[in-house]
Amino acid sequence: MTTDSILDLPVENSFARLPEAFYARVQPHPLTAPRLLHANARVAALLGLSEDALGRQDFLDVCAGNRPLTGGRTVAAVYSGHQFGVWAGRLGDGRAHLLGEIATPSGPWEIQLKGSGHTPYSRMADGRAVLRSCVREYLASEAMAGLGIPTTRALALVVSDDPVYRETVETAAILARVSPSFVRFGSFEHWWNDAENMRALLDYVVGHFYPRCGRGDDGGVLSTPDTALRLLDAVVLRTAELIAAWMTVGFCHGVMNTDNMSILGLTLDYGPYGFMDGFRADHVCNHSDTQGRYAWNMQPAVAGWNLYRLADALMVLGLDADALKARLNAFEPAFLRAYQARMAAKLGLGAWLPADQALIDGWWRLLHEARADFTLSFRRLARVEDDAEPFLSLFGDRAPALEWLEKYRRRLEADPRPSDERAARMDRVNPLYVLRNHLAELAIRGAHLGDVSEINTLLMLLRDPYTERDGYGDYAAPAPAWAGGLEVSCSS
């Protein structure tokens, strides 16, 4: 059942019912003469909104921060965290306002405005977001959803002519985004020395999102330490599966600080992210990351490190250090299982065999040395049994590619399925369309002119990135030469 007004949605305030130490009650700071640039009908439908609702003034008013949700309690959440490996202390929603939680048949969806102005956690910043970064997150979250990777979602983009000062003067925007919860590792880190509030947060997260973690096998209520251990088990598994998904589509988050890690295993806080074009194992997508801490090949290790920080915080509940380590030790094998299963599917292998590790290592080495296009290398591999030329054309020196292909063909002999069947299965897990930086840049340029045609085209392609569409070859092509000059940084 849908409604034609965002003001008629059933609103809960479960997060705002936590003790007041968890947030600040603060209203958004509206933009001057806000305009709705784009609304996401698919996400609106998740909330129970009709398409007609997106054209109403009340929808713009809510998404621009000019009007609260009916019955909502607008707050900015506090959290802490490690940034680039260093304890940064108290952080919090410095430019975001949580409007409330929509109750739906599929579960809760919180609506949060990003770029909606100063809060007590802004730390000398202006609380604003720029159009450039909002377009990038709007597109990226939908691209990840299309790939089947857990993520927050984007509901609407609101723009204004207000100036925002970054490296240059840019245009202000507000992104309305939704998620079952925006609680993050840093939310727990904030209470590392406060057992009472840590217990309150644990009870909230377990009660709303991990109810099985609070019950024993016999159905009885578990103690707080045992509940925390079970929660850590679940978060370790979800995080391992998330990072495996990122790695196997060539996605780099860019800022894997603990305050950007979702307790639900979602891709959270899109900043200087990037989908790789030419493959480099040590690719760094964030221009601000001068040490390469968050390079593509470092993401599993960083995720493990972040989980240790989460576990450190939970020790205030009286958890045994050895029990915590046992849970944390599960991360690497869980990641490898998920990664190997995904790689086997991407290469068209029926099942992962121990000897496949050498084949995969050779694959990454081949792509790295040739700087071959990440997405197209996987996609074109699907048809090498019938015609290897499109695949080989990605490599300047074909000799190493031919050598690897010979090993690959020998491996396929152990799984003798028809080549067309194998290719079809590979096409269902190897996307043709990803959100390359230059495609996002073209959409941003259009958005500055009020033209959303590129946003519409990209959403259409990225929502089903596996199906080839006639007339859209440029969106699947390697990045043009001018794209080499594009940079994204923490200001993105």
Secondary structure, DSSP 8 states (H G I E B T S, - for coil): --BS-GGGS-EE-TGGGS-GGGEEE------SS-EEEEE-HHHHHHHTB-GGGGGSHHHHHHHTTSS--TT---EEE--EEEETTEEEEE---SSEEEEEEEEETTEEEEEEEESB---TT-TTS--BEEHHHHHHHHHHHHHHHHTT--B-EEEEEEEEEEEEESSSEEEEEEEEEEES---BHHHHHTTTT-HHHHHHHHHHHHHHH-GGGGB-TTS-B--HHHHHHHHHHHHHHHHHHHHHHHHHHTEE-S---GGGSBTTS-B---SS-EE-SB--TT---BTT-TT-TT-GGGHHHHHHHHHHHHHHHHGGG---HHHHHHHHTTHHHHHHHHHHHHHHHHTT-SS--TTHHHHHHHHHHHHHHHT-BHHHHHHHHTTTTT--HHHHTT-SSHHHHHHHHHHHHHHHTTS---HHHHHHHHHTTS-S----HHHHHHHHHHHHTT--HHHHHHHHHHTSTTS--TT-GGGGS---GGGGG--B-TT-
